[in-house]
Amino acid sequence: MAQEIASNLPASVPHEPSAAAVPAAHSEVHGHADAHAKPGFHLFKLEGLKLAILLFIGSEVMFFSVLIATNMMARWKDPGPHEVLNIPLTALNTFVLLTSSFTVVWAIGGIVTNNRKRYLRAMAASILFGALFVGIQAFEYTNLSHEGFVLSANLYTSSFFALTGFHGSHVIIGLIWLTRLFIKGFNGHYSAQDYDEIELAGLYWHFVDIIWVFLFVIVYLI
């Protein structure tokens, strides 16, 4: 009798996960996948941004090359009063701009080590040096105008102001960018895991500094 009753009982059904457990397991799997995928995507995005800024810098180098060639040809065909250029003052200005490049590197080192105080101090110094460069250049322009070295004097002076002024506009753009980085850093943005924009701005600022070294040698010293 017992055997007959046992044979009529339903076979045991295998345990199936509840409906609530399935989405939880699914989201956990996707969470692990996203955790592994995000670093790769972040690196791809950063490299893409670096490529974009390098392409921009390359295009600007070509533009500066044209302006430099124009300036050299103008000096040969229609030489202006080159002796009125204040080389000691411009040498000081070159030192100021190069110093700002070192402080930008110092700022990046600060954020990489999560030293926010160092980052803010170095970024403030970079902004100060960049603004000082623009101020000295404006002072130079004023003195040159008193010597008759003005934009409309001849082809050489026109190319001089076009070349140095174009570079000055790049410095001002860089100053705006650095000021943005300082304000965001002051408000708690950026860290050792998130400093891509600072690195891109550093590339741009170094480009501006290197271009000026070439301009100083070619326009003022040669």
Backbone as CSV, one residue per row, in Angstrom:
resi,resn,N_x,N_y,N_z,CA_x,CA_y,CA_z,C_x,C_y,C_z
1,MET,0.832,-1.206,0.000,0.000,0.000,0.000,0.858,1.245,0.000
2,ALA,1.881,1.226,0.831,2.793,2.384,0.925,3.479,2.628,-0.383
3,GLN,3.848,1.505,-1.047,4.524,1.659,-2.339,3.586,2.261,-3.366
4,GLU,2.326,1.912,-3.322,1.355,2.435,-4.290,1.152,3.929,-4.076
5,ILE,1.087,4.337,-2.791,0.919,5.773,-2.487,2.130,6.556,-2.970
6,ALA,3.338,5.999,-2.747,4.578,6.688,-3.135,4.663,6.845,-4.629
7,SER,4.155,5.810,-5.367,4.238,5.890,-6.829,3.292,6.940,-7.382
8,ASN,2.240,7.275,-6.640,1.292,8.289,-7.114,1.717,9.716,-6.792
9,LEU,2.746,9.849,-5.945,3.221,11.199,-5.605,3.940,11.802,-6.794
10,PRO,3.824,13.195,-7.041,4.530,13.838,-8.168,6.017,13.843,-7.948
11,ALA,6.746,13.746,-9.042,8.208,13.777,-8.956,8.649,15.140,-8.468
12,SER,9.745,15.162,-7.732,10.246,16.437,-7.188,10.691,17.349,-8.317
13,VAL,10.246,18.562,-8.232,10.569,19.559,-9.260,11.857,20.255,-8.889
14,PRO,12.799,20.404,-9.835,14.060,21.090,-9.510,13.781,22.518,-9.098
15,HIS,14.591,23.022,-8.146,14.423,24.395,-7.640,14.825,25.390,-8.716
16,GLU,13.918,26.341,-9.000,14.209,27.381,-9.978,14.387,28.702,-9.252
17,PRO,15.290,29.551,-9.737,15.493,30.849,-9.071,14.245,31.699,-9.195
18,SER,14.001,32.484,-8.170,12.834,33.355,-8.183,12.995,34.445,-9.221
19,ALA,11.868,35.070,-9.594,11.885,36.129,-10.615,12.705,37.310,-10.149
20,ALA,12.738,37.556,-8.831,13.494,38.698,-8.304,14.987,38.444,-8.369
21,ALA,15.361,37.144,-8.243,16.791,36.820,-8.219,17.414,36.951,-9.586
22,VAL,16.625,36.686,-10.665,17.186,36.722,-12.015,17.667,38.106,-12.411
23,PRO,16.821,39.161,-12.253,17.320,40.497,-12.600,18.513,40.906,-11.774
24,ALA,18.531,40.481,-10.481,19.658,40.858,-9.627,20.953,40.262,-10.147
25,ALA,20.879,38.972,-10.513,22.076,38.316,-11.053,22.471,38.941,-12.382
26,HIS,21.453,39.291,-13.197,21.710,39.892,-14.507,22.416,41.238,-14.352
27,SER,21.915,42.052,-13.409,22.523,43.372,-13.218,23.923,43.252,-12.649
28,GLU,24.137,42.189,-11.818,25.471,41.999,-11.249,26.474,41.662,-12.336
29,VAL,26.055,40.800,-13.272,26.942,40.436,-14.385,27.271,41.660,-15.225
30,HIS,26.224,42.458,-15.526,26.446,43.655,-16.332,27.286,44.674,-15.579
31,GLY,27.117,44.722,-14.245,27.923,45.642,-13.447,29.394,45.320,-13.552
32,HIS,29.713,44.020,-13.472,31.115,43.601,-13.619,31.612,43.913,-15.016
33,ALA,30.765,43.711,-16.024,31.171,43.988,-17.407,31.441,45.470,-17.604
34,ASP,30.564,46.330,-17.020,30.768,47.772,-17.152,32.032,48.205,-16.440
35,ALA,32.302,47.585,-15.291,33.504,47.955,-14.544,34.754,47.676,-15.342
36,HIS,34.710,46.589,-16.121,35.870,46.252,-16.950,35.886,47.077,-18.226
37,ALA,34.686,47.467,-18.705,34.622,48.177,-19.985,34.955,49.650,-19.844
38,LYS,34.619,50.287,-18.693,34.797,51.719,-18.529,36.244,52.167,-18.646
39,PRO,37.221,51.499,-18.008,38.606,51.943,-18.182,39.050,51.929,-19.637
40,GLY,38.656,50.902,-20.371,39.027,50.849,-21.782,38.391,51.961,-22.578
41,PHE,37.118,52.239,-22.306,36.427,53.331,-22.997,37.045,54.676,-22.624
42,HIS,37.386,54.842,-21.356,38.001,56.090,-20.897,39.337,56.320,-21.591
43,LEU,40.140,55.263,-21.693,41.433,55.383,-22.362,41.249,55.722,-23.837
44,PHE,40.277,55.085,-24.466,40.001,55.364,-25.885,39.577,56.821,-26.072
45,LYS,38.733,57.311,-25.167,38.261,58.695,-25.253,39.424,59.664,-25.057
46,LEU,40.284,59.386,-24.067,41.422,60.262,-23.796,42.364,60.316,-24.987
47,GLU,42.667,59.149,-25.571,43.558,59.119,-26.721,42.950,59.866,-27.901
48,GLY,41.626,59.774,-28.051,40.951,60.507,-29.118,41.056,62.010,-28.920
49,LEU,40.893,62.466,-27.665,41.016,63.892,-27.371,42.448,64.376,-27.580
50,LYS,43.407,63.551,-27.203,44.813,63.915,-27.424,45.112,64.039,-28.917
51,LEU,44.582,63.108,-29.684,44.779,63.166,-31.132,44.166,64.437,-31.701
52,ALA,42.984,64.804,-31.203,42.319,66.014,-31.691,43.139,67.258,-31.386
53,ILE,43.666,67.351,-30.168,44.448,68.537,-29.802,45.764,68.566,-30.560
54,LEU,46.345,67.389,-30.830,47.592,67.336,-31.595,47.364,67.733,-33.050
55,LEU,46.219,67.325,-33.609,45.891,67.743,-34.971,45.677,69.252,-35.037
56,PHE,45.029,69.791,-34.023,44.836,71.242,-33.965,46.188,71.951,-33.878
57,ILE,47.066,71.443,-33.015,48.393,72.045,-32.874,49.159,71.965,-34.193
58,GLY,49.030,70.835,-34.888,49.705,70.686,-36.176,49.229,71.707,-37.186
59,SER,47.917,71.953,-37.214,47.383,72.955,-38.144,47.871,74.353,-37.780
60,GLU,47.978,74.628,-36.477,48.459,75.937,-36.043,49.948,76.116,-36.349
61,VAL,50.706,75.044,-36.261,52.129,75.107,-36.611,52.291,75.503,-38.078
62,MET,51.465,74.933,-38.940,51.538,75.288,-40.359,51.178,76.753,-40.574
63,PHE,50.175,77.221,-39.836,49.765,78.618,-39.964,50.883,79.546,-39.486
64,PHE,51.487,79.208,-38.360,52.602,80.005,-37.848,53.778,79.975,-38.822
65,SER,54.000,78.836,-39.460,55.101,78.728,-40.424,54.910,79.703,-41.584
66,VAL,53.673,79.835,-42.041,53.375,80.779,-43.120,53.638,82.210,-42.659
67,LEU,53.214,82.548,-41.453,53.429,83.896,-40.933,54.909,84.192,-40.731
68,ILE,55.663,83.205,-40.267,57.102,83.394,-40.079,57.787,83.610,-41.417
69,ALA,57.417,82.806,-42.412,58.002,82.971,-43.752,57.662,84.339,-44.324
70,THR,56.429,84.795,-44.103,56.027,86.124,-44.572,56.846,87.211,-43.899
71,ASN,57.070,87.061,-42.598,57.852,88.043,-41.854,59.295,88.107,-42.361
72,MET,59.882,86.962,-42.634,61.268,86.928,-43.115,61.375,87.539,-44.512
73,MET,60.413,87.259,-45.366,60.423,87.851,-46.702,60.209,89.362,-46.636
74,ALA,59.363,89.792,-45.706,59.105,91.222,-45.549,60.361,91.945,-45.081
75,ARG,61.107,91.321,-44.200,62.349,91.939,-43.723,63.376,92.053,-44.846
76,TRP,63.325,91.130,-45.771,64.276,91.156,-46.889,63.865,92.192,-47.940
77,LYS,62.568,92.265,-48.223,62.095,93.178,-49.270,61.867,94.596,-48.763
78,ASP,61.336,94.699,-47.572,60.967,96.012,-47.058,61.375,96.108,-45.592
79,PRO,62.681,96.163,-45.326,63.156,96.127,-43.950,62.682,97.332,-43.141
80,GLY,62.271,97.072,-41.939,61.835,98.141,-41.049,62.906,98.440,-40.018
81,PRO,62.595,99.313,-39.082,63.569,99.675,-38.044,63.711,98.565,-37.002
82,HIS,64.397,97.500,-37.386,64.534,96.336,-36.507,65.237,96.684,-35.203
83,GLU,66.061,97.723,-35.222,66.845,98.062,-34.035,65.978,98.616,-32.899
84,VAL,64.746,99.014,-33.184,63.889,99.557,-32.118,63.301,98.445,-31.247
85,LEU,63.409,97.200,-31.673,62.877,96.094,-30.873,63.674,95.968,-29.577
86,ASN,62.955,95.872,-28.488,63.583,95.801,-27.160,63.888,94.335,-26.839
87,ILE,65.073,93.899,-27.220,65.428,92.482,-27.046,65.547,92.086,-25.578
88,PRO,66.190,92.895,-24.699,66.247,92.502,-23.276,64.855,92.329,-22.653
89,LEU,63.930,93.237,-22.989,62.580,93.121,-22.450,61.894,91.852,-22.960
90,THR,62.084,91.570,-24.249,61.458,90.377,-24.831,62.101,89.104,-24.283
91,ALA,63.389,89.156,-24.004,64.060,87.999,-23.395,63.474,87.726,-22.008
92,LEU,63.222,88.799,-21.255,62.577,88.637,-19.950,61.188,88.043,-20.106
93,ASN,60.467,88.524,-21.111,59.118,88.010,-21.354,59.147,86.538,-21.749
94,THR,60.165,86.158,-22.501,60.327,84.746,-22.880,60.561,83.893,-21.647
95,PHE,61.389,84.382,-20.733,61.647,83.657,-19.481,60.354,83.504,-18.671
96,VAL,59.544,84.560,-18.648,58.271,84.518,-17.912,57.361,83.431,-18.480
97,LEU,57.252,83.376,-19.804,56.362,82.395,-20.426,56.873,80.967,-20.225
98,LEU,58.183,80.778,-20.334,58.745,79.444,-20.114,58.552,79.001,-18.672
99,THR,58.641,79.932,-17.748,58.401,79.598,-16.341,56.974,79.106,-16.137
100,SER,56.036,79.726,-16.857,54.639,79.297,-16.742,54.453,77.860,-17.213
101,SER,55.290,77.435,-18.148,55.203,76.049,-18.623,55.613,75.080,-17.512
102,PHE,56.634,75.451,-16.743,57.066,74.600,-15.625,56.008,74.556,-14.529
103,THR,55.347,75.669,-14.276,54.313,75.666,-13.239,53.091,74.852,-13.657
104,VAL,52.815,74.782,-14.958,51.730,73.915,-15.435,52.076,72.448,-15.152
105,VAL,53.331,72.082,-15.415,53.777,70.717,-15.104,53.660,70.460,-13.606
106,TRP,53.998,71.436,-12.806,53.895,71.327,-11.350,52.437,71.140,-10.930
107,ALA,51.535,71.837,-11.613,50.106,71.699,-11.304,49.616,70.288,-11.635
108,ILE,50.025,69.763,-12.779,49.622,68.402,-13.154,50.147,67.395,-12.140
109,GLY,51.408,67.590,-11.708,51.965,66.711,-10.685,51.187,66.777,-9.389
110,GLY,50.661,67.950,-9.067,49.875,68.088,-7.845,48.569,67.322,-7.907
111,ILE,47.863,67.424,-9.034,46.569,66.743,-9.126,46.757,65.233,-9.254
112,VAL,47.857,64.802,-9.878,48.126,63.367,-10.010,48.329,62.728,-8.632
113,THR,48.913,63.479,-7.707,49.144,62.971,-6.351,48.040,63.381,-5.381
114,ASN,46.923,63.901,-5.927,45.787,64.358,-5.115,46.189,65.449,-4.122
115,ASN,47.190,66.236,-4.482,47.609,67.374,-3.659,46.943,68.628,-4.228
116,ARG,45.718,68.895,-3.791,44.930,69.984,-4.367,45.543,71.352,-4.074
117,LYS,46.137,71.514,-2.915,46.744,72.799,-2.586,47.891,73.107,-3.545
118,ARG,48.728,72.109,-3.831,49.813,72.305,-4.801,49.252,72.607,-6.183
119,TYR,48.204,71.897,-6.559,47.596,72.117,-7.871,47.105,73.552,-8.008
120,LEU,46.382,74.035,-7.014,45.817,75.381,-7.090,46.896,76.449,-7.088
121,ARG,47.924,76.257,-6.276,49.010,77.235,-6.235,49.758,77.284,-7.568
122,ALA,50.053,76.119,-8.111,50.788,76.065,-9.376,49.949,76.613,-10.521
123,MET,48.652,76.312,-10.528,47.793,76.822,-11.589,47.644,78.340,-11.483
124,ALA,47.533,78.853,-10.259,47.461,80.302,-10.065,48.747,80.969,-10.551
125,ALA,49.888,80.350,-10.272,51.171,80.897,-10.736,51.241,80.890,-12.261
126,SER,50.725,79.835,-12.885,50.725,79.755,-14.355,49.885,80.876,-14.949
127,ILE,48.726,81.121,-14.355,47.852,82.199,-14.832,48.532,83.551,-14.647
128,LEU,49.181,83.719,-13.516,49.878,84.979,-13.235,50.986,85.232,-14.245
129,PHE,51.806,84.218,-14.513,52.907,84.365,-15.468,52.376,84.623,-16.879
130,GLY,51.297,83.919,-17.254,50.714,84.136,-18.580,50.166,85.543,-18.737
131,ALA,49.489,86.038,-17.684,48.955,87.401,-17.728,50.083,88.423,-17.760
132,LEU,51.162,88.142,-17.049,52.326,89.037,-17.066,52.939,89.102,-18.455
133,PHE,52.994,87.962,-19.140,53.511,87.938,-20.509,52.681,88.844,-21.417
134,VAL,51.368,88.733,-21.328,50.484,89.561,-22.160,50.665,91.037,-21.813
135,GLY,50.803,91.333,-20.521,50.994,92.714,-20.097,52.293,93.305,-20.620
136,ILE,53.377,92.531,-20.549,54.670,93.015,-21.061,54.602,93.210,-22.567
137,GLN,53.917,92.324,-23.264,53.793,92.472,-24.714,52.994,93.728,-25.069
138,ALA,51.954,94.015,-24.297,51.183,95.235,-24.527,52.049,96.466,-24.274
139,PHE,52.885,96.409,-23.244,53.815,97.503,-22.944,54.812,97.687,-24.092
140,GLU,55.288,96.567,-24.649,56.209,96.634,-25.786,55.539,97.285,-26.995
141,TYR,54.312,96.892,-27.277,53.571,97.473,-28.407,53.435,98.993,-28.246
142,THR,53.160,99.429,-27.016,53.003,100.864,-26.755,54.303,101.610,-27.035
143,ASN,55.423,101.047,-26.561,56.718,101.690,-26.787,57.078,101.701,-28.272
144,LEU,56.778,100.629,-28.984,57.071,100.578,-30.414,56.271,101.629,-31.182
145,SER,55.026,101.828,-30.766,54.204,102.834,-31.458,54.788,104.230,-31.286
146,HIS,55.403,104.487,-30.129,56.033,105.794,-29.905,57.254,105.979,-30.801
147,GLU,57.850,104.878,-31.259,59.006,104.939,-32.151,58.594,104.922,-33.626
148,GLY,57.294,104.949,-33.892,56.816,104.905,-35.270,56.711,103.501,-35.832
149,PHE,56.945,102.505,-34.973,56.865,101.097,-35.383,55.418,100.651,-35.183
150,VAL,54.593,100.934,-36.198,53.155,100.659,-36.097,52.732,99.713,-37.212
151,LEU,51.506,99.236,-37.102,50.999,98.223,-38.029,51.043,98.690,-39.477
152,SER,50.742,99.951,-39.712,50.626,100.459,-41.084,51.916,101.075,-41.626
153,ALA,53.023,100.959,-40.896,54.267,101.618,-41.337,54.789,101.016,-42.638
154,ASN,54.914,99.709,-42.690,55.364,99.028,-43.909,55.026,97.542,-43.805
155,LEU,55.449,96.780,-44.782,55.122,95.351,-44.824,55.752,94.601,-43.659
156,TYR,56.962,94.998,-43.289,57.637,94.298,-42.191,56.905,94.492,-40.863
157,THR,56.548,95.753,-40.558,55.851,95.989,-39.289,54.478,95.314,-39.276
158,SER,53.818,95.272,-40.419,52.518,94.594,-40.501,52.663,93.109,-40.194
159,SER,53.692,92.482,-40.780,53.907,91.052,-40.534,54.343,90.796,-39.095
160,PHE,55.096,91.742,-38.518,55.534,91.608,-37.123,54.337,91.574,-36.182
161,PHE,53.434,92.544,-36.333,52.271,92.599,-35.440,51.299,91.451,-35.710
162,ALA,51.204,91.026,-36.969,50.334,89.890,-37.282,50.850,88.617,-36.609
163,LEU,52.163,88.427,-36.656,52.768,87.213,-36.103,52.731,87.199,-34.581
164,THR,53.230,88.262,-33.962,53.265,88.303,-32.496,51.857,88.450,-31.908
165,GLY,50.986,89.178,-32.615,49.614,89.329,-32.132,48.833,88.031,-32.211
166,PHE,49.064,87.254,-33.277,48.405,85.956,-33.416,48.829,85.022,-32.293
167,HIS,50.114,85.075,-31.957,50.585,84.268,-30.830,49.977,84.764,-29.525
168,GLY,49.898,86.090,-29.366,49.306,86.633,-28.156,47.865,86.199,-27.967
169,SER,47.127,86.079,-29.068,45.737,85.613,-28.963,45.691,84.173,-28.461
170,HIS,46.680,83.364,-28.849,46.748,81.991,-28.349,47.039,81.966,-26.849
171,VAL,47.884,82.888,-26.397,48.175,82.967,-24.961,46.909,83.333,-24.190
172,ILE,46.140,84.281,-24.707,44.905,84.700,-24.034,43.906,83.545,-23.972
173,ILE,43.785,82.786,-25.068,42.905,81.604,-25.065,43.375,80.607,-24.000
174,GLY,44.692,80.400,-23.938,45.235,79.503,-22.925,44.961,79.994,-21.518
175,LEU,45.048,81.309,-21.298,44.764,81.870,-19.979,43.316,81.624,-19.572
176,ILE,42.404,81.773,-20.522,40.988,81.502,-20.237,40.797,80.034,-19.845
177,TRP,41.474,79.157,-20.562,41.384,77.722,-20.264,41.964,77.419,-18.877
178,LEU,43.137,77.969,-18.570,43.762,77.722,-17.268,42.907,78.281,-16.131
179,THR,42.289,79.426,-16.362,41.411,80.008,-15.337,40.222,79.097,-15.072
180,ARG,39.681,78.519,-16.127,38.572,77.555,-15.979,39.024,76.354,-15.145
181,LEU,40.228,75.862,-15.414,40.748,74.719,-14.664,40.957,75.066,-13.196
182,PHE,41.425,76.283,-12.942,41.636,76.709,-11.552,40.304,76.774,-10.805
183,ILE,39.300,77.386,-11.431,37.989,77.534,-10.773,37.368,76.163,-10.498
184,LYS,37.422,75.272,-11.486,36.851,73.937,-11.293,37.615,73.179,-10.216
185,GLY,38.950,73.288,-10.211,39.740,72.629,-9.181,39.448,73.195,-7.799
186,PHE,39.240,74.500,-7.717,38.909,75.140,-6.446,37.571,74.639,-5.914
187,ASN,36.667,74.310,-6.815,35.339,73.811,-6.425,35.313,72.300,-6.229
188,GLY,36.472,71.667,-6.238,36.541,70.245,-5.900,36.584,69.296,-7.064
189,HIS,36.627,69.806,-8.288,36.712,68.926,-9.445,38.159,68.436,-9.630
190,TYR,38.297,67.388,-10.409,39.579,66.772,-10.781,40.180,65.988,-9.610
191,SER,40.874,64.940,-9.966,41.545,64.081,-8.989,42.592,63.274,-9.736
192,ALA,43.260,62.381,-9.024,44.268,61.534,-9.659,43.656,60.600,-10.689
193,GLN,42.342,60.358,-10.577,41.656,59.507,-11.547,40.932,60.326,-12.629
194,ASP,40.909,61.629,-12.484,40.147,62.466,-13.423,40.871,63.801,-13.623
195,TYR,41.834,63.802,-14.541,42.563,65.040,-14.832,42.857,65.172,-16.332
196,ASP,41.999,64.564,-17.155,42.223,64.568,-18.603,42.271,65.987,-19.174
197,GLU,41.331,66.829,-18.758,41.278,68.187,-19.299,42.532,68.972,-18.944
198,ILE,43.060,68.749,-17.749,44.286,69.436,-17.331,45.448,69.007,-18.220
199,GLU,45.510,67.733,-18.535,46.580,67.224,-19.395,46.487,67.810,-20.802
200,LEU,45.275,67.921,-21.325,45.082,68.496,-22.663,45.452,69.982,-22.671
201,ALA,45.057,70.696,-21.625,45.419,72.112,-21.526,46.930,72.273,-21.413
202,GLY,47.579,71.338,-20.730,49.041,71.376,-20.622,49.706,71.227,-21.980
203,LEU,49.185,70.327,-22.807,49.725,70.164,-24.163,49.606,71.465,-24.957
204,TYR,48.451,72.092,-24.858,48.227,73.348,-25.583,49.183,74.439,-25.080
205,TRP,49.333,74.541,-23.766,50.183,75.594,-23.197,51.654,75.390,-23.570
206,HIS,52.104,74.153,-23.587,53.491,73.885,-23.992,53.703,74.263,-25.459
207,PHE,52.697,74.010,-26.286,52.773,74.401,-27.689,52.936,75.916,-27.815
208,VAL,52.151,76.668,-27.051,52.229,78.129,-27.084,53.620,78.603,-26.665
209,ASP,54.180,77.957,-25.656,55.515,78.342,-25.175,56.601,78.035,-26.211
210,ILE,56.542,76.853,-26.791,57.567,76.452,-27.762,57.520,77.342,-28.996
211,ILE,56.314,77.656,-29.458,56.176,78.552,-30.613,56.829,79.901,-30.323
212,TRP,56.636,80.403,-29.101,57.213,81.710,-28.772,58.745,81.679,-28.797
213,VAL,59.330,80.579,-28.373,60.797,80.470,-28.417,61.287,80.619,-29.850
214,PHE,60.602,79.958,-30.791,60.969,80.091,-32.205,60.779,81.538,-32.680
215,LEU,59.679,82.162,-32.277,59.425,83.538,-32.687,60.486,84.479,-32.124
216,PHE,60.865,84.278,-30.899,61.874,85.137,-30.271,63.197,85.063,-31.029
217,VAL,63.580,83.851,-31.385,64.851,83.667,-32.096,64.772,84.258,-33.514
218,ILE,63.699,83.946,-34.222,63.608,84.347,-35.629,63.283,85.827,-35.797
219,VAL,62.333,86.320,-35.013,61.869,87.702,-35.198,62.775,88.719,-34.526
220,TYR,63.277,88.367,-33.326,64.023,89.354,-32.550,65.544,89.207,-32.675
221,LEU,66.034,87.989,-32.721,67.487,87.786,-32.652,68.163,87.712,-34.020
222,ILE,67.480,87.157,-35.018,68.115,86.979,-36.333,68.010,88.274,-37.130
